[in-house]
Amino acid sequence: MVHMGTSKVYYTDMHTELQDSLIDKFGRLIDAAGIGEMGLDRKFVAIKTHFGELGNLAFLRPNYARAIADRVSGMGGVPFLTDCSTLYPGNRKNAVEHLCTAALNGFSPVSAGCQIIIGDGLKGTDDVEVPIDGEYVRTAKIGRAVCDADVLISLNHFKCHELTGFGGAVKNIGMGCASKRGKMELHSSGKPQASEKKCRACRKCLEACAQSAIAVGEKASIDHALCVGCGKCIGMCPFDAISVEMDEANDIVCRKIVEYAAALMRGRPGFHVSVIADVSPFCDCHRENDIPIIPNAGMLASFDPVALDRACADIAQRQPMIAGSRLHKNSGGVKPGDIFACTHPGTRWQATFEHAERMGLGSSSYELIEME
């Protein structure tokens, strides 16, 4: 956990000279930020990233992960690239589909420089309850492979997000490392529902429910008086017939994400890297990506995920709009004071920083150290 105060955030723009690649510049950034001082010999190091939904092209290329993995291996560490399953139907809802999607998007042990492990197991149900006793969360449900790692490095694509305003390090850690039932807790105040249209009465959900809350006749039904909202039936259903309504208020989602991130990082060494490039209006969980709202603005690294996110947000706010983007259209061509709220009205990204400081996850106060 990061102590409060002013944190150092290292920054470099994305300009390069001849014979100097962007990945070389990225490597110099993380070296200067102190990745080599972490003492990683014989430690398992989870590199948390986002492989991108199938069809999305805004996610970070595996070259960035390779630069980190090579340094970890060079220090005697054992790196692995990881993410957890999604709650919603798509191409990353179980480990098999997730790994296939990662491969189609260019991620492999060769391109990434390390093995790829889906953090919450085959069906998104392999997790660990980590005590946090927050305002909203008593125990965070974190993917077991992530919990088993000695060190966590987050590699973050900084972009807009339809629920949290923007997505950066805190969201990548807090939401991305949650198992299926963890994501259900983050997104919803309700309990799962079974779809009569999709259900095939295969009875697989009965195997998952420890509360005897599910009955299966011609279709499955869930008794909410008995259901405890564990979400295991969602991971078990092979037909995507069980889902939860994502009904939690945006501010509360932000705060819950902070509490999950705090649970994961408490007592665990961490290092965080963000790239402000291809800043799409929506999360990389979407199968599409729109025109970026701002130009590529730079790469940043810090031991403090909160300071890193704050620096990214400040730098992004200073950038010009890209003509034709969702931001440009929403603003009527006049740059707004808040690019995230304009891109997604109704979001309030500041809630993340307010709660992160209350939880002791990090500091919004930072010293920006600029590099060539």
For each residue, the residues with C-beta under 8 A, 3 or more apart:
1: 262 265 266 267 360 361
2: 7 265 303 304 305 306 307 360 361 362 363
3:
4: 357 360 362 363
5: 363 365
6: 363 365 366 367
7: 2 302 303 304 306 307 362 363 365 366 367
8: 33 302 303 304 307 366 367 369
9: 300 301 302 304 307 308 311 366 367 368 369
10: 29 32 33 300 301 302 369 371
11: 29 298 299 300 311 315 368 369 370 371
12: 25 28 29 298 299 300 370 371 372
13: 297 298
14: 22 25 277 296 297 298 299
15:
16: 20 21 22 25
17: 20
18:
19:
20: 16 17 24 25
21: 16 24 25
22: 14 16 25 26
23: 26 27 63 64 66 67
24: 20 21 27 28
25: 12 14 16 20 21 22 28 29 299
26: 22 23 29 30 64 67 275 299
27: 23 24 30 31 67 71
28: 12 24 25 31 32 371
29: 10 11 12 25 26 32 33 273 299 300 301 371
30: 26 27 33 35 67 68 71 271 273 301
31: 27 28 35 36 71
32: 10 28 29 301 369 371
33: 8 10 29 30 271 273 301 302 303
34: 37 38 271 303
35: 30 31 38 68 71 153 271 301
36: 31 71 75
37: 34
38: 34 35 75 151 269 271
39: 43 75
40: 43 45 72 75 76 77 151
41: 75 76 77
42: 76 77 78
43: 39 40 77 78 150 151
44: 77 78 80 148 149 150 151
45: 40 72 77 78 79 80 149 150 151 152 153
46: 79 80 82 119 145 146 149 151 152 153
47: 65 68 69 72 79 80 81 82 114 153 154 155
48: 82 83 119 146 152 153 154 155 172 173 176 177
49: 60 65 81 82 83 154 155 156 172
50: 59 60 83 157 172 176 284 285
51: 59 83 92 98 101 102 105 107
52: 56 57 58 59 101 105 284
53: 56 90 91 92 101 284 285 286 287
54: 90 91 92 101 104 105 287
55: 287 288
56: 52 53 59 105 284 285 286 287 288 289
57: 52 278 289
58: 52 157 159 278 280 284 289 292
59: 50 51 52 56 105 157 284
60: 49 50 64 65 155 157 275 277
61: 64 106
62: 65 66 106 107 108 111 112
63: 23 66 67 111
64: 23 26 60 61 67 68 155 273 275
65: 47 49 60 62 68 69 81 107 112 113 114 155
66: 23 62 63 69 70 111 112 113
67: 23 26 27 30 63 64 70 71
68: 30 35 47 64 65 71 72 79 153 155 273
69: 47 65 66 72 73 79 81 112 113 114
70: 66 67 73 74 113
71: 27 30 31 35 36 67 68 74 75
72: 40 45 47 68 69 75 77 78 79 114 153
73: 69 70 76 77 78 79 113 114
74: 70 71
75: 36 38 39 40 41 71 72
76: 40 41 42 73
77: 40 41 42 43 44 45 72 73 151
78: 42 43 44 45 72 73
79: 45 46 47 68 69 72 73 113 114 153
80: 44 45 46 47 114 115 116 117 145 149
81: 47 49 65 69 107 112 114 115 116 117
82: 46 47 48 49 116 117 118 119 143 145 146 149
83: 48 49 50 51 92 98 118 119 176
84: 118 119 120 124 143 146 176 177 178 179 180 182 183
85: 92 93 94 95 98 118 120 123 124 179 180 235
86: 90 92 93 124 183 285
87: 93 124 180 183 184 187 231 234 243 244
88: 93 243 285
89: 93 240 243
90: 53 54 86 93 285 287
91: 53 54 97 98 100 101 287
92: 51 53 54 83 85 86 97 98 101 285
93: 85 86 87 88 89 90 97 98 124 240
94: 85 97 98 122 123 124 235
95: 85 98 99 118 121 122 123 124
96: 99 100 122
97: 91 92 93 94 100 101
98: 51 83 85 91 92 93 94 95 101 102 118
99: 95 96 102 103 116 118
100: 91 96 97 103 104
101: 51 52 53 54 91 92 97 98 104 105
102: 51 98 99 105 107 108 116
103: 99 100 106 107 108
104: 54 100 101
105: 51 52 54 56 59 101 102
106: 61 62 103 111
107: 51 62 65 81 102 103 111 112 116
108: 62 102 103 111 112 116
109: 112 113 114 115 116
110: 113
111: 62 63 66 106 107 108
112: 62 65 66 69 81 107 108 109 116
113: 65 66 69 70 73 79 109 110
114: 47 65 69 72 73 79 80 81 109
115: 80 81 109
116: 80 81 82 99 102 107 108 109 112
117: 80 81 82 145
118: 82 83 84 85 95 98 99 121 122 143 145
119: 46 48 82 83 84 142 143 144 145 146 177 179
120: 84 85 124 125 126 127 143 144 145 146 179 180
121: 95 118 124 125 126 127 143 144 145
122: 94 95 96 118 125 126
123: 85 94 95 126 180 235 236
124: 84 85 86 87 93 94 95 120 121 179 180 234 235
125: 120 121 122 179 180 181 208 232 235 236
126: 120 121 122 123 143 144 145 179
127: 120 121 141 142 143 144 147 178 179 181 182
128: 141 142 143 144 147
129: 139 140 141
130: 139 140 141 142 147 263 264 266
131: 138 139 263
132: 137 138 139 140 259 260 262 263 266
133: 138
134: 137 138 255 256 258 259 262 263 359
135: 255 259 355
136: 252 255 256 259
137: 132 134 140 185 256 259 260 263
138: 131 132 133 134
139: 129 130 131 132 263
140: 129 130 132 137 178 182 259 260 263 264
141: 127 128 129 130 178 179 181 182 185
142: 119 127 128 130 146 147 177 178 179 182 260 263 264
143: 82 84 118 119 120 121 126 127 128 146 147 177 178 179
144: 119 120 121 126 127 128 147 148
145: 46 80 82 117 118 119 120 121 126 148 149
146: 46 48 82 84 119 120 142 143 149 152 177 264
147: 127 128 130 142 143 144 264
148: 44 144 145
149: 44 45 46 80 82 145 146 152 268
150: 43 44 45 268 269
151: 38 40 43 44 45 46 77 268 269 270 271
152: 45 46 48 146 149 173 264 265 268 269 270 271
153: 35 45 46 47 48 68 72 79 270 271 272 273
154: 47 48 49 169 172 173 270 271 272 273 305
155: 47 48 49 60 64 65 68 172 273 275
156: 49 167 168 169 172 272 273 274 275 308
157: 50 58 59 60 167 274 275 277 278 284
158: 166 167 168 274 275 276 277 279 312 316
159: 58 166 167 278 279 280 281 282 283 284
160: 165 166 167 279 280 281 282 293 340 343 344
161: 164 165 166 167 171 282 283 344 347
162: 282 283 344 347
163: 250 253 254 347
164: 161 167 171 250 253 254 257 347 349 352
165: 160 161 340 341 344 347 348 349 352
166: 158 159 160 161 171 309 312 313 316 340 349
167: 156 157 158 159 160 161 164 171 172 283 284
168: 156 158 171 172 274 305 308 309 312 313
169: 154 156 172 173 272 274 305 306 308 309
170: 173 174 257 258 261 305 306 309 352 356 361
171: 161 164 166 167 168 174 175 176 257 352
172: 48 49 50 154 155 156 167 168 169 175 176
173: 48 152 154 169 170 176 177 260 261 264 265 305
174: 170 171 177 178 186 256 257 258 259 260 261 264
175: 171 172 178 183 186 257 260
176: 48 50 83 84 171 172 173
177: 48 84 119 142 143 146 173 174 182 260 264
178: 84 127 140 141 142 143 174 175 182 183 185 186 260
179: 84 85 119 120 124 125 126 127 141 142 143 182 183
180: 84 85 87 120 123 124 125 183 184 231 232 234 235
181: 125 127 141 184 185 229 230 231 232 234
182: 84 127 140 141 142 177 178 179 185 186 260
183: 84 86 87 175 178 179 180 186 187 231
184: 87 180 181 187 188 192 229 231 234 244
185: 137 141 178 181 182 188 229 231 256
186: 174 175 178 182 183 248 253 256 257 260
187: 87 183 184 244 246 247 248 253
188: 184 185 191 244 245 246 247 248
189: 247 248
190: 229 244 245 247
191: 188 222 224 227 229 244
192: 184 222 227 229 231 233 234 242 243 244
193: 222 242 243 244 245
194: 199 205 214 219 220 221 222 241 242
195: 198 199 241 242 243
196: 199 219
197:
198: 195 239 240 241
199: 194 195 196 219 220 239 241
200: 239 241
201: 216 217 218 219 220
202: 238 239
203: 206 207 216 220
204: 207 208 236 237 238
205: 194 208 209 214 216 220 233 236 237 242
206: 203 209 214 216
207: 203 204 236
208: 125 204 205 232 233 235 236
209: 205 206 212 213 214 227 232 233
210: 230 232
211: 226 227 228 230
212: 209 226
213: 209 222 223 224 225 226 227 228
214: 194 205 206 209 220 221 222 223 233
215: 220 221 223
216: 201 203 205 206 219 220 221
217: 201 221
218: 201
219: 194 196 199 201 216
220: 194 199 201 203 205 214 215 216 241 242
221: 194 214 215 216 217
222: 191 192 193 194 213 214 227 233 242
223: 213 214 215 226 227
224: 191 213 227
225: 213
226: 211 212 213 223
227: 191 192 209 211 213 222 223 224
228: 211 213
229: 181 184 185 190 191 192
230: 181 210 211
231: 87 180 181 183 184 185 192 234 235 244
232: 125 180 181 208 209 210 235 236
233: 192 205 208 209 214 222 236 237 242
234: 87 124 180 181 184 192 231 237 242 243 244
235: 85 94 123 124 125 180 208 231 232
236: 123 125 204 205 207 208 232 233
237: 204 205 233 234 240 241 242
238: 202 204
239: 198 199 200 202
240: 89 93 198 237 243
241: 194 195 198 199 200 220 237
242: 192 193 194 195 205 220 222 233 234 237
243: 87 88 89 192 193 195 234 240
244: 87 184 187 188 190 191 192 193 231 234
245: 188 190 193
246: 187 188
247: 187 188 189 190
248: 186 187 188 189 252 253 256
249: 252 253
250: 163 164 253 254 346 347 348 351
251: 254 255 348 351
252: 136 248 249 255 256
253: 163 164 186 187 248 249 250 256 257
254: 163 164 250 251 257 258 348 349 351 352 355
255: 134 135 136 251 252 258 259 351 352 355
256: 134 136 137 174 185 186 248 252 253 259 260
257: 164 170 171 174 175 186 253 254 260 261 352
258: 134 170 174 254 255 261 262 352 355 356 359 361
259: 132 134 135 136 137 140 174 255 256 262 263 355 359
260: 132 137 140 142 173 174 175 177 178 182 186 256 257 263 264
261: 170 173 174 257 258 264 265 305 356 361
262: 1 132 134 258 259 265 266 356 359 360 361
263: 130 131 132 134 137 139 140 142 259 260 266
264: 130 140 142 146 147 152 173 174 177 260 261 268
265: 1 2 152 173 261 262 268 270 305 361
266: 1 130 132 262 263
267: 1
268: 149 150 151 152 264 265
269: 38 150 151 152
270: 151 152 153 154 265 303 305
271: 30 33 34 35 38 151 152 153 154 301 302 303
272: 153 154 156 169 301 302 303 304 305 308
273: 29 30 33 64 68 153 154 155 156 299 300 301
274: 156 157 158 168 169 299 300 301 308 309 312
275: 26 60 64 155 156 157 158 298 299 300
276: 158 279 294 296 297 298 299 300 312 315 316
277: 14 60 157 158 292 296 297
278: 57 58 157 159 289 292 296
279: 158 159 160 276 292 293 294 296 297 316
280: 58 159 160 284 286 289 290 292 293
281: 159 160 290 293 325 326 327 343 344
282: 159 160 161 162 285 286 288 289 290
283: 159 161 162 167 286
284: 50 52 53 56 58 59 157 159 167 280 289
285: 50 53 56 86 88 90 92 282
286: 53 56 280 282 283 289
287: 53 54 55 56 90 91
288: 55 56 282
289: 56 57 58 278 280 282 284 286
290: 280 281 282 325 326
291: 322 324 325 326
292: 58 277 278 279 280 295 296 322 325
293: 160 279 280 281 321 322 325 326 327 328 339 343
294: 276 279 297 316 319 320 321 322 325 327 339
295: 292 319 320 322
296: 14 276 277 278 279 292
297: 13 14 276 277 279 294 315 316 319
298: 11 12 13 14 275 276 315
299: 11 12 14 25 26 29 273 274 275 276
300: 9 10 11 12 29 273 274 275 276 308 311 312 315
301: 9 10 29 30 32 33 35 271 272 273 274 308
302: 7 8 9 10 33 271 272 305 307 308 311 366
303: 2 7 8 33 34 270 271 272
304: 2 7 8 9 272 307 308 362 363 366
305: 2 154 168 169 170 173 261 265 270 272 302 308 309 361 362
306: 2 7 169 170 309 310 353 356 357 361 362 363 364
307: 2 7 8 9 302 304 310 311 362 363 364 365 366
308: 9 156 168 169 272 274 300 301 302 304 305 311 312 366
309: 166 168 169 170 274 305 306 312 313 352 353
310: 306 307 313 314 353 364 366
311: 9 11 300 302 307 308 314 315 366 368
312: 158 166 168 274 276 300 308 309 315 316
313: 166 168 309 310 316 317 340 349
314: 310 311 317 318
315: 11 276 297 298 300 311 312 318 319
316: 158 166 276 279 294 297 312 313 319 339 340
317: 313 314 338 339
318: 314 315
319: 294 295 297 315 316 339
320: 294 295 335
321: 293 294 325 327 328 331 335 339
322: 291 292 293 294 295 325 327 328
323: 328
324: 291 328 329
325: 281 290 291 292 293 294 321 322 328 329
326: 281 290 291 293 329 330 343
327: 281 293 294 321 322 330 331 336 339 342 343
328: 293 321 322 323 324 325 331 333
329: 324 325 326 332
330: 326 327 336 342 343 345
331: 321 327 328 334 335 336 342
332: 329
333: 328
334: 331
335: 320 321 331 339
336: 327 330 331 339 341 342
337:
338: 317 341 342
339: 293 294 316 317 319 321 327 335 336 342 343
340: 160 165 166 313 316 343 344 347 349
341: 165 336 338 344 345 347 348 349
342: 327 330 331 336 338 339 345
343: 160 281 293 326 327 330 339 340
344: 160 161 162 165 281 340 341 347
345: 330 341 342
346: 250
347: 161 162 163 164 165 250 340 341 344
348: 165 250 251 254 341 351
349: 164 165 166 254 313 340 341 352 353
350: 353 354
351: 250 251 254 255 348 354 355
352: 164 165 170 171 254 255 257 258 309 349 355 356
353: 306 309 310 349 350 356 357 364
354: 350 351 357 358
355: 135 254 255 258 259 351 352 358 359
356: 170 258 261 262 306 352 353 359 361 362 364
357: 4 306 353 354 360 361 362 363 364
358: 354 355
359: 134 258 259 262 355 356
360: 1 2 4 262 357
361: 1 2 170 258 261 262 265 305 306 356 357
362: 2 4 7 304 305 306 307 356 357
363: 2 4 5 6 7 304 306 307 357 366
364: 306 307 310 353 356 357
365: 5 6 7 307
366: 6 7 8 9 302 304 307 308 310 311 363
367: 6 7 8 9
368: 9 11 311
369: 8 9 10 11 32
370: 11 12
371: 10 11 12 28 29 32
372: 12
